[in-house]
Amino acid sequence: MAKKVMLLGNHGFVIYNFRKELIKELLKEGYEVYISLPYDEKVEIMKSWGCHYIETKVDRRGINPIKDFMLLMHYFFILIKIKPKAVLSYTIKPNLYGGIACRLLKIPNLKNITGLGSGFAKGKLFTKFLVFLYRISHKDEDITFFQNQEDMTALVDRRIIKENYQLIPGSGVNLAEYEFKSYPNDKNSTFLFIGRIMKEKGIDHFLEAAKFIKKKYPNTNFEVIGFVEDTDLHYKELLKELHDDGFIRYLGYQNNVIPFIENAHCLIQPSYSEGLSNVLLESAAIGRALIASDIHGCKETIDEGENGFTFEVKNTNHLIGQIENFLSLSQFEKELMGLHSRKKIENEFDRRTVVSMYMKKIRNY
């Protein structure tokens, strides 16, 4: 009888994009794979591989005790029904509430801390509540993968996690899918933002910098890709206004971002917090320069001055300065940055490494 493994996530697109190699390896080795997450078009693709799907509604950003309790109960009952040998969980709520259900049912749980989010910065009372949830969702025999040093330190120093934890290179990059592409030979430098449109992703700083730079350097382009979060709908009007005024091109959500990265000269990631930024990894793999906040989860992808620049988080003026530093480079220097980006990803962030680390743990169950 095949061993059962369940993946808990909050978004089908994310599980498909960043875990597909792991899922395929599990299926190849004869595991019965269940995925528990909200429905989207990627679910049908994963089902076609042979995955079993359980629809699970996850309020990704809301703080509603009733909904969260219902999510915990949902996890509890599906785990009783499926009886998996191990559960792989990703993102905050699947880690917390899936972790609690696994602990109650004594099911091994491999958590992936893709980022602690803004919860630890919302005040002492909320932080204490989060710490409490992390403690009761974790048992010492669980395995916890961290995507950056800061998140690992935050939970280890609080003694939430005492053993069986490991730092991994984010989600890694599929180097065959994100192939190196020659640098654009275009005098009009294009800067690209890819991400959910929300305050915590630093979109305000990108837009403010775009307005300043576009006025001073007319031969620049700023493009924005991503959907507006339901909690930040005011950005729709702002994006339309800046698009209509010619400061940016708002391209909405794109199922395939590779062509846009290929046409860009530099990817800008002004986030306030990240686990380990996938868009930075993917852009670097294609061979593009990077500009990002000097936070854990972003700066790991940048060798300062060699494949990009970091700037002080939430500091628009510093971001503008780094964009100007990039614009001052020659075409040859920009191409060297792109080559360094690709080499760094090949050496440090190959997704095969991440899959191997997971499979080594899973085979023990």
LUMTORLO-238341 format. One record per residue (C-alpha): residue in three letters; residue number from 1; x, y, z; chain. Coordinates in nm, 2 decimals. Layout:
REM residues N
(site "ALA",NUM,(X,Y,Z),"A")
...
REM end
This chain:
REM residues 365
(site "MET",1,(0.00,0.00,0.00),"A")
(site "ALA",2,(0.14,0.34,-0.10),"A")
(site "LYS",3,(0.24,0.58,0.17),"A")
(site "LYS",4,(0.03,0.90,0.18),"A")
(site "VAL",5,(0.18,1.25,0.20),"A")
(site "MET",6,(-0.03,1.56,0.23),"A")
(site "LEU",7,(0.07,1.92,0.13),"A")
(site "LEU",8,(-0.11,2.21,0.30),"A")
(site "GLY",9,(-0.09,2.55,0.13),"A")
(site "ASN",10,(-0.29,2.88,0.09),"A")
(site "HIS",11,(-0.26,2.92,-0.29),"A")
(site "GLY",12,(-0.27,2.66,-0.57),"A")
(site "PHE",13,(-0.05,2.88,-0.79),"A")
(site "VAL",14,(0.22,2.89,-0.52),"A")
(site "ILE",15,(0.22,2.52,-0.46),"A")
(site "TYR",16,(0.23,2.45,-0.84),"A")
(site "ASN",17,(0.50,2.70,-0.91),"A")
(site "PHE",18,(0.74,2.63,-0.63),"A")
(site "ARG",19,(0.67,2.27,-0.52),"A")
(site "LYS",20,(0.59,2.09,-0.85),"A")
(site "GLU",21,(0.93,1.92,-0.87),"A")
(site "LEU",22,(0.89,1.79,-0.52),"A")
(site "ILE",23,(0.54,1.67,-0.59),"A")
(site "LYS",24,(0.65,1.49,-0.91),"A")
(site "GLU",25,(0.94,1.33,-0.72),"A")
(site "LEU",26,(0.70,1.20,-0.46),"A")
(site "LEU",27,(0.47,1.06,-0.72),"A")
(site "LYS",28,(0.76,0.90,-0.91),"A")
(site "GLU",29,(0.87,0.72,-0.59),"A")
(site "GLY",30,(0.52,0.58,-0.54),"A")
(site "TYR",31,(0.38,0.81,-0.28),"A")
(site "GLU",32,(0.01,0.89,-0.28),"A")
(site "VAL",33,(0.00,1.27,-0.28),"A")
(site "TYR",34,(-0.29,1.48,-0.14),"A")
(site "ILE",35,(-0.30,1.86,-0.18),"A")
(site "SER",36,(-0.52,2.07,0.06),"A")
(site "LEU",37,(-0.56,2.44,-0.06),"A")
(site "PRO",38,(-0.80,2.69,-0.21),"A")
(site "TYR",39,(-0.91,2.60,-0.57),"A")
(site "ASP",40,(-0.76,2.77,-0.87),"A")
(site "GLU",41,(-0.67,2.66,-1.23),"A")
(site "LYS",42,(-0.34,2.51,-1.12),"A")
(site "VAL",43,(-0.53,2.24,-0.91),"A")
(site "GLU",44,(-0.65,2.07,-1.23),"A")
(site "ILE",45,(-0.29,2.04,-1.36),"A")
(site "MET",46,(-0.18,1.88,-1.03),"A")
(site "LYS",47,(-0.47,1.64,-1.04),"A")
(site "SER",48,(-0.37,1.54,-1.39),"A")
(site "TRP",49,(-0.03,1.43,-1.25),"A")
(site "GLY",50,(-0.22,1.20,-1.01),"A")
(site "CYS",51,(-0.26,1.42,-0.70),"A")
(site "HIS",52,(-0.57,1.39,-0.48),"A")
(site "TYR",53,(-0.73,1.73,-0.41),"A")
(site "ILE",54,(-0.91,1.85,-0.10),"A")
(site "GLU",55,(-1.06,2.20,-0.13),"A")
(site "THR",56,(-0.96,2.41,0.17),"A")
(site "LYS",57,(-1.05,2.77,0.20),"A")
(site "VAL",58,(-0.78,2.98,0.37),"A")
(site "ASP",59,(-0.82,3.34,0.46),"A")
(site "ARG",60,(-0.46,3.43,0.38),"A")
(site "ARG",61,(-0.45,3.78,0.54),"A")
(site "GLY",62,(-0.76,3.81,0.76),"A")
(site "ILE",63,(-0.76,3.77,1.14),"A")
(site "ASN",64,(-1.09,3.61,1.21),"A")
(site "PRO",65,(-1.10,3.37,1.51),"A")
(site "ILE",66,(-1.41,3.19,1.39),"A")
(site "LYS",67,(-1.26,3.13,1.04),"A")
(site "ASP",68,(-0.93,3.03,1.18),"A")
(site "PHE",69,(-1.09,2.78,1.42),"A")
(site "MET",70,(-1.29,2.63,1.13),"A")
(site "LEU",71,(-0.97,2.59,0.94),"A")
(site "LEU",72,(-0.81,2.41,1.23),"A")
(site "MET",73,(-1.11,2.18,1.25),"A")
(site "HIS",74,(-1.10,2.12,0.88),"A")
(site "TYR",75,(-0.74,2.01,0.89),"A")
(site "PHE",76,(-0.82,1.79,1.19),"A")
(site "PHE",77,(-1.10,1.60,1.02),"A")
(site "ILE",78,(-0.92,1.56,0.68),"A")
(site "LEU",79,(-0.61,1.43,0.85),"A")
(site "ILE",80,(-0.82,1.17,1.05),"A")
(site "LYS",81,(-0.98,1.07,0.72),"A")
(site "ILE",82,(-0.67,1.05,0.50),"A")
(site "LYS",83,(-0.42,0.93,0.77),"A")
(site "PRO",84,(-0.10,1.05,0.59),"A")
(site "LYS",85,(0.24,0.93,0.69),"A")
(site "ALA",86,(0.37,1.29,0.68),"A")
(site "VAL",87,(0.23,1.64,0.63),"A")
(site "LEU",88,(0.42,1.92,0.44),"A")
(site "SER",89,(0.29,2.26,0.53),"A")
(site "TYR",90,(0.37,2.60,0.38),"A")
(site "THR",91,(0.29,2.96,0.48),"A")
(site "ILE",92,(0.17,3.09,0.81),"A")
(site "LYS",93,(-0.19,2.95,0.86),"A")
(site "PRO",94,(-0.12,2.61,0.72),"A")
(site "ASN",95,(0.19,2.59,0.94),"A")
(site "LEU",96,(0.01,2.70,1.25),"A")
(site "TYR",97,(-0.33,2.53,1.23),"A")
(site "GLY",98,(-0.21,2.24,1.03),"A")
(site "GLY",99,(0.07,2.20,1.28),"A")
(site "ILE",100,(-0.17,2.20,1.57),"A")
(site "ALA",101,(-0.39,1.93,1.40),"A")
(site "CYS",102,(-0.08,1.72,1.33),"A")
(site "ARG",103,(0.04,1.75,1.69),"A")
(site "LEU",104,(-0.30,1.64,1.82),"A")
(site "LEU",105,(-0.30,1.34,1.58),"A")
(site "LYS",106,(0.07,1.26,1.62),"A")
(site "ILE",107,(0.14,1.30,1.25),"A")
(site "PRO",108,(0.49,1.41,1.15),"A")
(site "ASN",109,(0.48,1.77,1.02),"A")
(site "LEU",110,(0.75,1.92,0.79),"A")
(site "LYS",111,(0.70,2.30,0.81),"A")
(site "ASN",112,(0.84,2.54,0.57),"A")
(site "ILE",113,(0.87,2.89,0.72),"A")
(site "THR",114,(0.83,3.10,0.40),"A")
(site "GLY",115,(0.83,3.41,0.61),"A")
(site "LEU",116,(0.69,3.52,0.94),"A")
(site "GLY",117,(0.49,3.80,0.78),"A")
(site "SER",118,(0.41,4.13,0.96),"A")
(site "GLY",119,(0.26,3.96,1.27),"A")
(site "PHE",120,(0.57,3.99,1.48),"A")
(site "ALA",121,(0.56,4.37,1.42),"A")
(site "LYS",122,(0.20,4.43,1.52),"A")
(site "GLY",123,(0.24,4.49,1.89),"A")
(site "LYS",124,(0.33,4.30,2.20),"A")
(site "LEU",125,(-0.01,4.14,2.26),"A")
(site "PHE",126,(-0.05,4.00,1.90),"A")
(site "THR",127,(0.32,3.89,1.90),"A")
(site "LYS",128,(0.26,3.70,2.23),"A")
(site "PHE",129,(-0.05,3.53,2.07),"A")
(site "LEU",130,(0.15,3.43,1.76),"A")
(site "VAL",131,(0.43,3.29,1.98),"A")
(site "PHE",132,(0.17,3.09,2.17),"A")
(site "LEU",133,(0.03,2.95,1.84),"A")
(site "TYR",134,(0.38,2.86,1.71),"A")
(site "ARG",135,(0.46,2.68,2.03),"A")
(site "ILE",136,(0.15,2.47,2.04),"A")
(site "SER",137,(0.17,2.39,1.66),"A")
(site "HIS",138,(0.52,2.26,1.70),"A")
(site "LYS",139,(0.65,1.94,1.86),"A")
(site "ASP",140,(1.02,1.87,1.89),"A")
(site "GLU",141,(1.01,1.57,1.65),"A")
(site "ASP",142,(0.87,1.79,1.37),"A")
(site "ILE",143,(1.11,1.92,1.10),"A")
(site "THR",144,(1.12,2.29,1.03),"A")
(site "PHE",145,(1.28,2.44,0.72),"A")
(site "PHE",146,(1.36,2.81,0.72),"A")
(site "GLN",147,(1.42,3.02,0.42),"A")
(site "ASN",148,(1.63,3.29,0.59),"A")
(site "GLN",149,(1.85,3.33,0.89),"A")
(site "GLU",150,(1.64,3.61,1.05),"A")
(site "ASP",151,(1.32,3.40,1.07),"A")
(site "MET",152,(1.52,3.10,1.21),"A")
(site "THR",153,(1.68,3.32,1.48),"A")
(site "ALA",154,(1.34,3.47,1.57),"A")
(site "LEU",155,(1.19,3.13,1.65),"A")
(site "VAL",156,(1.50,2.96,1.79),"A")
(site "ASP",157,(1.58,3.25,2.03),"A")
(site "ARG",158,(1.23,3.24,2.16),"A")
(site "ARG",159,(1.28,2.86,2.22),"A")
(site "ILE",160,(0.97,2.79,2.01),"A")
(site "ILE",161,(1.19,2.56,1.80),"A")
(site "LYS",162,(1.47,2.38,1.99),"A")
(site "GLU",163,(1.58,2.11,1.75),"A")
(site "ASN",164,(1.52,1.95,1.41),"A")
(site "TYR",165,(1.55,2.27,1.21),"A")
(site "GLN",166,(1.74,2.35,0.90),"A")
(site "LEU",167,(1.82,2.65,0.67),"A")
(site "ILE",168,(1.74,2.59,0.30),"A")
(site "PRO",169,(1.79,2.80,-0.01),"A")
(site "GLY",170,(1.43,2.92,-0.03),"A")
(site "SER",171,(1.22,2.74,-0.28),"A")
(site "GLY",172,(1.52,2.73,-0.51),"A")
(site "VAL",173,(1.49,2.78,-0.89),"A")
(site "ASN",174,(1.43,2.53,-1.17),"A")
(site "LEU",175,(1.73,2.63,-1.38),"A")
(site "ALA",176,(1.59,2.45,-1.69),"A")
(site "GLU",177,(1.26,2.64,-1.67),"A")
(site "TYR",178,(1.43,2.98,-1.59),"A")
(site "GLU",179,(1.70,2.97,-1.86),"A")
(site "PHE",180,(1.96,3.24,-1.89),"A")
(site "LYS",181,(1.88,3.50,-2.16),"A")
(site "SER",182,(2.10,3.76,-2.32),"A")
(site "TYR",183,(2.08,4.10,-2.16),"A")
(site "PRO",184,(1.85,4.35,-2.35),"A")
(site "ASN",185,(2.06,4.58,-2.57),"A")
(site "ASP",186,(1.82,4.88,-2.52),"A")
(site "LYS",187,(1.90,5.23,-2.41),"A")
(site "ASN",188,(1.56,5.26,-2.25),"A")
(site "SER",189,(1.62,5.08,-1.92),"A")
(site "THR",190,(1.32,4.89,-1.79),"A")
(site "PHE",191,(1.26,4.83,-1.42),"A")
(site "LEU",192,(1.01,4.56,-1.32),"A")
(site "PHE",193,(0.80,4.50,-1.01),"A")
(site "ILE",194,(0.64,4.16,-0.97),"A")
(site "GLY",195,(0.43,4.08,-0.66),"A")
(site "ARG",196,(0.10,4.11,-0.49),"A")
(site "ILE",197,(-0.01,4.48,-0.48),"A")
(site "MET",198,(-0.01,4.55,-0.11),"A")
(site "LYS",199,(0.17,4.79,0.12),"A")
(site "GLU",200,(0.39,4.53,0.28),"A")
(site "LYS",201,(0.54,4.45,-0.07),"A")
(site "GLY",202,(0.67,4.81,-0.08),"A")
(site "ILE",203,(0.46,4.91,-0.38),"A")
(site "ASP",204,(0.44,5.27,-0.26),"A")
(site "HIS",205,(0.82,5.31,-0.27),"A")
(site "PHE",206,(0.84,5.16,-0.62),"A")
(site "LEU",207,(0.57,5.40,-0.75),"A")
(site "GLU",208,(0.72,5.70,-0.59),"A")
(site "ALA",209,(1.06,5.62,-0.73),"A")
(site "ALA",210,(0.91,5.56,-1.07),"A")
(site "LYS",211,(0.75,5.90,-1.08),"A")
(site "PHE",212,(1.08,6.07,-0.97),"A")
(site "ILE",213,(1.30,5.88,-1.21),"A")
(site "LYS",214,(1.07,5.90,-1.51),"A")
(site "LYS",215,(1.06,6.28,-1.48),"A")
(site "LYS",216,(1.44,6.30,-1.45),"A")
(site "TYR",217,(1.52,6.02,-1.70),"A")
(site "PRO",218,(1.25,6.01,-1.97),"A")
(site "ASN",219,(1.42,5.71,-2.14),"A")
(site "THR",220,(1.32,5.47,-1.85),"A")
(site "ASN",221,(1.03,5.24,-1.82),"A")
(site "PHE",222,(0.86,5.10,-1.50),"A")
(site "GLU",223,(0.64,4.80,-1.52),"A")
(site "VAL",224,(0.42,4.65,-1.25),"A")
(site "ILE",225,(0.29,4.29,-1.26),"A")
(site "GLY",226,(0.06,4.15,-0.99),"A")
(site "PHE",227,(-0.30,4.14,-0.86),"A")
(site "VAL",228,(-0.43,4.39,-0.61),"A")
(site "GLU",229,(-0.51,4.23,-0.27),"A")
(site "ASP",230,(-0.87,4.26,-0.15),"A")
(site "THR",231,(-0.74,4.44,0.16),"A")
(site "ASP",232,(-0.56,4.71,-0.05),"A")
(site "LEU",233,(-0.81,4.79,-0.32),"A")
(site "HIS",234,(-0.73,5.16,-0.31),"A")
(site "TYR",235,(-0.42,5.08,-0.52),"A")
(site "LYS",236,(-0.64,5.00,-0.83),"A")
(site "GLU",237,(-0.72,5.37,-0.88),"A")
(site "LEU",238,(-0.36,5.48,-0.81),"A")
(site "LEU",239,(-0.21,5.23,-1.06),"A")
(site "LYS",240,(-0.46,5.33,-1.32),"A")
(site "GLU",241,(-0.38,5.70,-1.27),"A")
(site "LEU",242,(0.00,5.64,-1.29),"A")
(site "HIS",243,(-0.05,5.41,-1.59),"A")
(site "ASP",244,(-0.26,5.67,-1.77),"A")
(site "ASP",245,(-0.01,5.95,-1.69),"A")
(site "GLY",246,(0.27,5.74,-1.84),"A")
(site "PHE",247,(0.48,5.69,-1.53),"A")
(site "ILE",248,(0.43,5.31,-1.52),"A")
(site "ARG",249,(0.28,5.03,-1.73),"A")
(site "TYR",250,(0.04,4.83,-1.51),"A")
(site "LEU",251,(0.02,4.48,-1.66),"A")
(site "GLY",252,(-0.21,4.32,-1.41),"A")
(site "TYR",253,(-0.17,3.95,-1.31),"A")
(site "GLN",254,(0.04,3.75,-1.56),"A")
(site "ASN",255,(0.03,3.37,-1.56),"A")
(site "ASN",256,(0.38,3.36,-1.71),"A")
(site "VAL",257,(0.62,3.63,-1.60),"A")
(site "ILE",258,(0.93,3.50,-1.79),"A")
(site "PRO",259,(0.89,3.71,-2.11),"A")
(site "PHE",260,(0.86,4.03,-1.90),"A")
(site "ILE",261,(1.17,3.94,-1.70),"A")
(site "GLU",262,(1.36,3.88,-2.02),"A")
(site "ASN",263,(1.27,4.22,-2.15),"A")
(site "ALA",264,(1.36,4.40,-1.83),"A")
(site "HIS",265,(1.70,4.53,-1.73),"A")
(site "CYS",266,(1.65,4.52,-1.35),"A")
(site "LEU",267,(1.40,4.37,-1.11),"A")
(site "ILE",268,(1.31,4.58,-0.81),"A")
(site "GLN",269,(1.18,4.42,-0.48),"A")
(site "PRO",270,(1.10,4.68,-0.22),"A")
(site "SER",271,(0.94,4.44,0.03),"A")
(site "TYR",272,(0.92,4.50,0.41),"A")
(site "SER",273,(0.95,4.12,0.48),"A")
(site "GLU",274,(1.02,3.80,0.28),"A")
(site "GLY",275,(1.09,3.44,0.34),"A")
(site "LEU",276,(1.33,3.42,0.04),"A")
(site "SER",277,(1.20,3.62,-0.26),"A")
(site "ASN",278,(1.12,3.39,-0.55),"A")
(site "VAL",279,(1.09,3.68,-0.80),"A")
(site "LEU",280,(1.45,3.78,-0.72),"A")
(site "LEU",281,(1.57,3.42,-0.76),"A")
(site "GLU",282,(1.38,3.38,-1.09),"A")
(site "SER",283,(1.50,3.71,-1.23),"A")
(site "ALA",284,(1.86,3.64,-1.13),"A")
(site "ALA",285,(1.84,3.30,-1.29),"A")
(site "ILE",286,(1.73,3.46,-1.62),"A")
(site "GLY",287,(2.03,3.69,-1.58),"A")
(site "ARG",288,(1.90,4.02,-1.47),"A")
(site "ALA",289,(2.03,4.28,-1.22),"A")
(site "LEU",290,(1.85,4.32,-0.89),"A")
(site "ILE",291,(1.76,4.61,-0.66),"A")
(site "ALA",292,(1.60,4.51,-0.33),"A")
(site "SER",293,(1.54,4.61,0.03),"A")
(site "ASP",294,(1.82,4.53,0.27),"A")
(site "ILE",295,(1.62,4.27,0.46),"A")
(site "HIS",296,(1.67,3.90,0.51),"A")
(site "GLY",297,(1.48,3.72,0.24),"A")
(site "CYS",298,(1.61,3.97,-0.02),"A")
(site "LYS",299,(1.97,4.05,0.04),"A")
(site "GLU",300,(2.08,3.69,0.03),"A")
(site "THR",301,(2.03,3.70,-0.35),"A")
(site "ILE",302,(2.25,4.01,-0.40),"A")
(site "ASP",303,(2.63,4.05,-0.40),"A")
(site "GLU",304,(2.64,4.42,-0.35),"A")
(site "GLY",305,(2.76,4.60,-0.66),"A")
(site "GLU",306,(2.82,4.28,-0.85),"A")
(site "ASN",307,(2.47,4.17,-0.95),"A")
(site "GLY",308,(2.27,4.45,-0.80),"A")
(site "PHE",309,(2.22,4.69,-0.51),"A")
(site "THR",310,(2.03,4.69,-0.18),"A")
(site "PHE",311,(1.86,4.99,-0.02),"A")
(site "GLU",312,(1.74,5.08,0.32),"A")
(site "VAL",313,(1.39,4.92,0.36),"A")
(site "LYS",314,(1.11,5.18,0.34),"A")
(site "ASN",315,(1.35,5.45,0.22),"A")
(site "THR",316,(1.23,5.58,-0.11),"A")
(site "ASN",317,(1.52,5.83,-0.15),"A")
(site "HIS",318,(1.78,5.55,-0.10),"A")
(site "LEU",319,(1.59,5.34,-0.36),"A")
(site "ILE",320,(1.60,5.63,-0.61),"A")
(site "GLY",321,(1.98,5.66,-0.54),"A")
(site "GLN",322,(2.04,5.30,-0.62),"A")
(site "ILE",323,(1.83,5.32,-0.94),"A")
(site "GLU",324,(2.05,5.61,-1.04),"A")
(site "ASN",325,(2.36,5.41,-0.96),"A")
(site "PHE",326,(2.23,5.14,-1.20),"A")
(site "LEU",327,(2.15,5.39,-1.47),"A")
(site "SER",328,(2.51,5.52,-1.45),"A")
(site "LEU",329,(2.65,5.18,-1.55),"A")
(site "SER",330,(2.76,5.10,-1.90),"A")
(site "GLN",331,(2.59,4.84,-2.11),"A")
(site "PHE",332,(2.89,4.61,-2.05),"A")
(site "GLU",333,(2.87,4.66,-1.67),"A")
(site "LYS",334,(2.50,4.58,-1.67),"A")
(site "GLU",335,(2.56,4.26,-1.87),"A")
(site "LEU",336,(2.82,4.16,-1.62),"A")
(site "MET",337,(2.57,4.20,-1.34),"A")
(site "GLY",338,(2.33,3.97,-1.53),"A")
(site "LEU",339,(2.60,3.71,-1.57),"A")
(site "HIS",340,(2.69,3.73,-1.20),"A")
(site "SER",341,(2.32,3.68,-1.11),"A")
(site "ARG",342,(2.29,3.36,-1.31),"A")
(site "LYS",343,(2.61,3.22,-1.17),"A")
(site "LYS",344,(2.50,3.30,-0.81),"A")
(site "ILE",345,(2.17,3.11,-0.86),"A")
(site "GLU",346,(2.35,2.81,-1.02),"A")
(site "ASN",347,(2.59,2.79,-0.72),"A")
(site "GLU",348,(2.35,2.86,-0.43),"A")
(site "PHE",349,(1.98,2.82,-0.52),"A")
(site "ASP",350,(1.93,2.52,-0.75),"A")
(site "ARG",351,(1.58,2.38,-0.67),"A")
(site "ARG",352,(1.72,2.02,-0.70),"A")
(site "THR",353,(1.90,2.09,-0.37),"A")
(site "VAL",354,(1.57,2.17,-0.20),"A")
(site "VAL",355,(1.39,1.87,-0.34),"A")
(site "SER",356,(1.68,1.64,-0.22),"A")
(site "MET",357,(1.67,1.79,0.13),"A")
(site "TYR",358,(1.29,1.72,0.15),"A")
(site "MET",359,(1.31,1.37,0.01),"A")
(site "LYS",360,(1.59,1.27,0.25),"A")
(site "LYS",361,(1.36,1.36,0.54),"A")
(site "ILE",362,(1.04,1.21,0.40),"A")
(site "ARG",363,(1.19,0.87,0.32),"A")
(site "ASN",364,(1.24,0.82,0.69),"A")
(site "TYR",365,(0.87,0.79,0.76),"A")
REM end
